[in-house]
Amino acid sequence: MRIAIVSPTRLSALRPLRHRAFAGLWSAGFASNIGTWMESVSVGVLITEQTGQAAWTGLVAALASAPIAVFGPIGGTLADRLDRRRYLLVLIAAQGLLAGSLAALAATGLATPQPVAAIMLVGGILAALRMPAWQSLLPDVVPTEDLPGAMSLSSAQFNLGRVIGPAVAGVVIATGGYAWAFGANAASFGATLAATACVRLPARPGTQVPFLRHLAQGLAQASRDPGIAASVGLIAVAGLLAAPFAALAPAVAAFVFGGGSRETATLVAAQGVGAVGAAVAMTPLVERFGRGTVLLGALVLLPLGLVCYALAPTFPLAAACMVGIGGAYLGVLSGLATVVQLRAAPELRGRALSLFMVAFGTCYPAGALLQGALGDRFGLRPTIAAAARLMLAAILLLRWRRPELVKALGEC
């Protein structure tokens, strides 16, 4: 499916906020993302302090992401079969209760690595079931001409949470402890629950196709589209070789620069600052250079930024590199996801997005585990740099050997 380039006015990233449903979901998602990033940073710091091992830090991050490989397609198929609003309400409520249990463990002194890891795994399962349905809401709450702006705003919201959440987490941990940080995340799900309850979605025709056949048909149809296939392959490469930098930020702060929660929060917030800047700049860049060119540029700049980050001799320089990494990472993730959203037919959207999420959700935890273990053995600097160089080589090889797939990324 092709969508013509339109004027900058129509691609304005603020237009979707005129739609009440989207504005409510955006605001609630912002509050929830702040809570999620508070929890993510707090868990990373807590586990790093308790174990002193980067491998444990990577393991916990991997457990939160790994379930997407199995439960993502299930969630995508359910999103294409069920009433998405009711389905989301159940999952959001369950996530809030789970976050509350983590706060209770921290308050009672029982938040040791094993139960925390178990909670991260269950939370990963719930998130995997929820994400395809949540992302599938966008085309239902904004008109087609506002969809690119809605995607940019959603990316900006996520990354604003990445900036604010870690900063708030550092203050909350220092003044109130981990239980308060986890409790704030649990409370944030209430806003998401209320906003989702107010959404009214168009009725969709049901299907009599058996569940497994419906799942397989959707995944097969989505994978035959060259743009979706290219996006899935590239997000797998990015997940394995680039994305683990986020999971290993607490370990880099502690073992490379001798820092703690403040330094971890600084690195994560710096990434968020770069991502927010990229989200604002994305629309004019796409308007001027084209979606495919901007996406390919982000795919090249990401590994280059990671090499600079790995080689940075001081913490301020590493944080500065993280700003650039955040911008390129946002360009890769949102750019590839946008390709899938625009090229997938409405009745396939949930399953197409789940295929994309499975690729990332499988490769990211594998990369976090592998790079964490290699970082313990050989050092985090050479491990991150080597993975980034491999990613750059893979991108250049794809551009050389399969230019038609790269071209398809811009044809949407």
N, C-alpha and C positions, 0 to 999 in steps of 0.2 A: 504494500500500500504506500502511495506517495502523498506527501503533503507539501504543497508549494510554499516557498519562502514568502512571508508576508512582511508588512511594514514594521518598523520598530515600535510604532504605537500599539499595534495589535499584539506584538510580542512582549509588551511591557510586563515585567515580573510582578507588578502590583495589581493588574487587572483582576486576577482571580479572587482577590479579597473582597470584591464587590458582591460576590455570591455568598450568601449567609451560611450555607452548609459548609462550604470550603473554609470560610473564615473561622467558623467554630472548630472544625477539625484541626485546622492549622494551629490555632491558639492552644487547644488542648494537647495536641501533639508536641508543641513547644514545651509546655510544662512537663509532660511525660518524659521528653528527651533529656531535660535538665536532670530529672530524677534518675533516669537510666544511666547517664554519664556519671552522676554522683556515685551510684552503686558500682559501676564498672571500675572507676578509679579507686574507690575504697576497697573493693575486693582485691584488685591487683596489688595495692600497697600492703593490705593485711596479709595476703598470702606470701608476698616477698619478705615481709618482716618475720613471719613465722617460720619459713622454710630456708630462706637464704639461697634459693635455687631458681635460676631462670627457667629451668624445665618445669617446675611446679607452676610458675606464673603462666607459661605457655599452655600447660595442661588445662588449667581452669578456664582460660580464654577459649581454648579449643572445645571444651565441653559445652560452653554456651552457644557455640556455632555449629558443632558437628551434627546435631539432630536434623538440620535442614536437608541433609542428604537423603534421609528416609522420610521425614514428615513433611518436607516442602511439597513434593508432588501430591501427597494426600491432602494437604491444606489447599493447594491450588485447585484440585478437583472438587473438593467440597465447596470452595468459593464459586465454582461454576455451576454447582448443583443446588445449593441451599440459599435461603434468604440471608444475604451477606450481613445485613445489620444485626439480626438476632445471633447469627454465628459469631460475629465479632464481640457482641456484648458478653457472651458466655466466656470467651477466651480472655477478654480484658479483665473481667472479674476474677478469674482464676489467677492471672498474673499478679494482680494486686494482693491477693491472699498469700501467694508465694513470697512476694517481696516482704510482706509483713512477717512471715515466718523467719526470714533471714534477720530482720531487725530484732525479733525476739531472741534468736540464738546469740546475737551480739550482746544484747542487754544482759543475758544470763551467763556470759563468759563461755558459751559452748560453740562459738564460731571458729572451730578448728578447720584445718584444710579439708578433711574428709566430708563432713556435712555441708560445708560451703560448696565443695565441688559437686555434691549430689544436687543441691538446690540449683546451681548453675546449669546442670544437665536438664533438670525438669523445666527450668525457665527457658532453656534453648528449645525444648520440644514445643512448649506453648507458643513461643515466638515464631517457630517454623510453621506451625499451623495457622498463625494469624497473619503473617506478612503478605502472602499472596492476596488474601481478601482485602487487607488494608490498602495495599497499593492499587488494587483493582477499583477502588472507590473513585479515584481521581476523574476518570472520564465520565462518571455518573453524576458528579456534583459540579462540574464546570463544562461549558460548551467546548467543542473541538478547537475553536480558534484561541481559547485561553489555556489549552492543555500545556503547551511549552512553558508558559509563564507559571502555571501551577507547579510543574515539575521543578523549575528553578527555585520557586519559593519554598517548596518542600525540602529541597536540598539545603537551602539557606537556613531554614528552621532547624533541621537536624544538626547542622554544624554550629549554629548559634548555641544550641544546647551543649555541644562539645566544648565551646568556649566557656560558657557560664557554669556548667555542671562541675567540671574539675576545680574551678576556682572556688566555688561554694563548698565543694567537698573538702578542700584543704582547710578552710576555715572551720567547718563543722567538725571534722575529725579532731582538729586541735583544741576546740572549745568544748565539744559535747561527746565526742567519741564516735565509733563506727555505727553504733545502734541508731543514732540520730540521722546519720547519712542514709542508712538503709530504710529507716522509717519515712524519710522525706520521699524516697522513691515509691514506697507503698502508697502514700497519700496522693501522689501525682496521678495514679491510675484512676482516681475518682473523677478528675476533670475529663479524661479521655472517655470514660464510661458515660458521663453526662452528655458530652458532645455527640457521641455516636448514637445515643438514644434519640436525639433530636433529628437525625438525618432521615430523610424519606427518599428511598431509591425507586427507580422504575421497575415495574414487574418484568420478570424474565420468564420465558417459556421453560417448563420443566423438561426432563428427559427420562425416557424409559430405558436408556442404555445402561447395562450393568456397570457398577462402579469401576472395576478394573479395566473393562473395555473402554469406558469413557476416558479414563486416565491415559491409557496407552494411545488412543486415537489422538487426543489432544497433544501429547508430547511428540508423537510422530509428525503430525501436521506442522507443529511449530518448528521442529528441527529441520524440516525441508526448506524453510525460508532462509536464503543465504545471509541476510542481515542478522536474523536471530541466531543462526548457527555461528556466524563470526563473533557476535557479542558473547555467546556462551563460551566459546573457546578462549576469547581474550580475557573474560572475567576469571576463568579458571587459572590462566597464567598469572594474572595479577594477584589472585587470592593466594596462590602457592608461593610466589616469589617476592611480592611487594607488600601485601597487606599485613603480614606478621609484624611489621615495624610498630603497628599500633598496640598489639598485644605485648610486645617486649619493651614498650616505653618505660614501665616501672623498673625493669631489670637494667636498662641502659642508664636510667637516672641513678640507680643505686650502685651498680658494679663498674660502670665506666666513669661516672662523674662523682661518685661518693655522695649522692643526694638522698632524698627521701620523698615524702608525700608532696612537698612544695615543688620540687624539681619535676616530679612526675606530672603534677597538675600543669606546670608551665609548658612542658612538652606537648601535652594533649591540647591545652588551650591554644598554643601556637599553631598546631595543625588546624584547629577550628577557625582561627583568624584567617588563615590562608584559604580555607574552604569557603568561608562566607564571602571573601573578596572574589573568589572565582565564580561563585553563584551569581553575584551582582554583574560581573563582567561577561558571563557566558552568553547572554542574549545578544549584545552588540558584537561580540566576537563571531558568533554563528552567523549573524546578519551580514557581516563583512566578508568572512572567509569561507563560510559553509560549514555544515555540521561535521562532515567527514574530516575536513582539514583540522578543525579544532580538536576533534577527538583523537586523531592520530598524533597531533602535537602533544596532547596530555599524556598519551601512552609513551611517548619518548621522554618527555620531561620528568615523569615520575621516577624511573630508574636512575636518571642522571642526578636528581635531587637526593635520592637515597644514598648514592655513592658519596656525595658531598657530606651528607649527614653522618655516615659511618666514619668518614675521615676527619671530621671536625675536631680540632685540637682542644677547644674550650666549650664549656656548656652554653654560653651566649651564642656562639656560632652554630652549635647544634640546634638551638631553639630557632635561630634565624632560618636555618635550612628547613626546619619543620614547617615553617610558614609556606615556603614554596612547595614542599611535599603535600601539604594539605590542599593547596590549590589544584595541583596536578591530580591528586587522588580523587578529589571531588569531580574533576573533569572526566576521569575515567569511569567512575562508578555511575554518576548521573548520566553521562553521555551514552554508555552502553545500555543502561536501563531504559533510557528514552527511546533508543532504537527498538527495543523489544516492545515497549508500550505502543509505539506508533505503527509498527508493522504487524502486530498481532490483531486478528479479528476479535470483536467484542466477546463472542462466545468462547474464544480460546484464551482470553487474556490471563485468567488465573493460572491455567496450566503452563502457558508460555513463560510467565513470570516465575513460576515455581521451578521450571527447568533452569532458568538463569540463576535463581537462588541456590539450587542444588549444586551447580558448578562452583559457585563461590563458597557455599557452606561446606562443601567437601574439601576443597583445596585450601581454604584459609586455615582451618584447624590443623590440617596435615602440615602446612607450612609453619604454623606457630609451634607445633610440637617439634618438628625437625630443626627449625632454626633455634629454638630454645635449647635443645640438646646439643647441637653443634656449637652454640654460643658458650655453653658451659665447658665444652672440651677445647675449642680453638679460639674462643674470644668472640664477643658480640660484634666488634667492629669488622673483622674480616668476614664473618658470616653474613652480615647484612649487605656488605659491599659485593660479595660474590653472588648472592641471590639477585641483586639489582642488575649486575652485569649479564647474568643469564636471561633476565627478562628483556633487557634491551636487545640482546642477540635474537631472542625469539620474535620480537616485534619486527626487527629488520628482515628476518628470514621470511616472515609472513608477507611483508610488503613486497619482497622480491619474488617469492614463489607463488603466492596466491593473491595477485593484485585485484582480482574480481571480488574477493571477499572484503577486502579493504574498501573497495568502491561501494559495495552494498551498504556499508555503514552510513554513507551520506545520502542514500536514496530512500528517504523516508519523510 
